C-alpha cells in the first residue's frame, strides 16, 4: 500500500526586491538544516545534532526571496511589507507591492503569495538580517541585474522554486 506523509504548514509570502538606484536584486541567504543535511548526508550523522556543529554550514545556505509565514491575523500584503523591513532593512508601503501570483505548494497544501517591489537606497532604514529573537540569521545579498538569468540556473546557489517564478516574471515584464 501507498504511504502518505503530511506536514501542516502556514501560508506564506515572498517578495522579489529590485533596487532601482543600483540596479541590483536584493535577496537573502539563510541556513536551512534540510539543505545542509542533504548536501552532507554521507558525512553528518543526522540523528546527532551536536555533531553537526563540527561542520561548515556553507552547504546549507540557500539564496532566497525575502519571505515569511502568515502566522498572524494580517493580510498577505501587510506581512510582506513587515518581512521586507525585518529581513532587508527597506521600508516599503503596502501600495508599493505588485502581486505577481499566488502559488500552490503541493507538498504542504499551502499558498504562497508572491510579490514584487522596487526600492531606492533612501528607503533602507536598517541593515535587516531578520529577528534574532525568532532565530533568524539572514544575510542580505545583492545580485546585479545583468547576472540574474545565470543565477537562476547556477546549481552552486540553491534556491527555492518561488525565486525562479518571480525572476522569470520580472524578465518577461521588465527586460
FENLIN-V800876 format. One record per pair of residues at least 6 apart in sequence whose C-alpha atoms are under 7 Angstrom apart, sorted by the first residue. I is the first residue (numbers start at 1). J is the second residue. D is the distance in whole Angstrom. If there is no record, write none. Layout:
BEGIN
((I J D) (I J D))
END
This chain:
BEGIN
((7 108 6) (8 108 6) (9 108 6) (9 110 6) (10 69 6) (10 70 6) (10 71 7) (10 110 6) (11 69 6) (11 70 5) (11 110 5) (11 111 5) (11 112 6) (12 68 6) (12 69 4) (12 70 5) (12 111 6) (12 112 5) (12 113 6) (13 67 5) (13 68 6) (13 69 6) (13 76 6) (13 80 6) (13 112 5) (13 113 5) (13 114 6) (14 65 6) (14 66 6) (14 67 4) (14 68 7) (14 80 7) (14 113 6) (14 114 5) (14 115 6) (15 65 6) (15 66 5) (15 67 6) (15 80 7) (15 114 6) (15 115 5) (15 116 5) (16 65 6) (16 66 7) (16 115 6) (16 116 5) (16 117 6) (16 166 6) (17 25 6) (17 26 5) (17 116 6) (17 117 5) (17 118 6) (18 24 6) (18 25 4) (18 26 6) (18 117 6) (18 118 5) (18 119 6) (19 25 6) (19 26 7) (19 118 6) (19 119 5) (19 120 5) (20 118 6) (20 119 6) (20 120 6) (21 120 6) (21 121 6) (23 144 6) (23 145 6) (24 142 6) (24 143 5) (24 144 4) (24 145 5) (25 142 5) (25 143 5) (25 144 6) (25 145 6) (26 140 7) (26 141 6) (26 142 5) (26 143 7) (27 63 7) (27 64 6) (27 65 5) (27 66 6) (27 140 6) (27 141 5) (27 142 6) (28 63 6) (28 64 5) (28 65 6) (28 66 6) (28 138 6) (28 139 6) (28 140 5) (28 141 6) (29 61 6) (29 62 5) (29 63 5) (29 64 6) (29 138 6) (29 139 5) (29 140 6) (29 141 7) (30 61 5) (30 62 5) (30 63 7) (30 137 7) (30 138 5) (30 139 7) (31 60 5) (31 61 4) (31 62 6) (32 60 5) (32 61 6) (32 62 7) (33 60 6) (35 60 5) (36 57 7) (36 59 5) (36 60 4) (37 44 7) (37 46 7) (39 59 6) (44 52 6) (62 157 7) (62 158 5) (62 159 6) (63 157 6) (63 158 6) (63 159 5) (64 159 6) (64 160 7) (64 163 6) (65 163 6) (66 83 7) (66 84 6) (66 87 7) (67 83 6) (68 83 6) (70 76 7) (70 79 7) (76 113 7) (77 94 6) (78 94 6) (81 92 6) (81 93 7) (81 94 6) (84 90 6) (85 91 5) (85 128 7) (86 128 5) (86 129 7) (86 130 5) (86 131 7) (87 128 5) (87 129 5) (87 130 4) (87 138 7) (88 127 6) (88 128 4) (88 129 6) (88 140 6) (89 124 5) (89 125 6) (89 126 4) (89 127 5) (89 128 4) (90 123 5) (90 124 4) (90 125 6) (91 123 5) (91 124 6) (91 125 7) (96 117 6) (97 115 6) (97 116 6) (97 117 5) (98 115 5) (98 116 5) (98 117 6) (99 114 6) (99 115 4) (99 116 6) (100 114 5) (100 115 5) (100 116 7) (101 113 6) (101 114 5) (102 111 6) (102 112 6) (102 113 5) (102 114 6) (103 111 6) (103 112 5) (103 113 6) (104 110 6) (104 111 5) (104 112 6) (105 111 6) (129 137 6) (129 138 4) (129 139 6) (129 140 6) (130 136 5) (130 137 6) (130 138 6) (152 164 6))
END
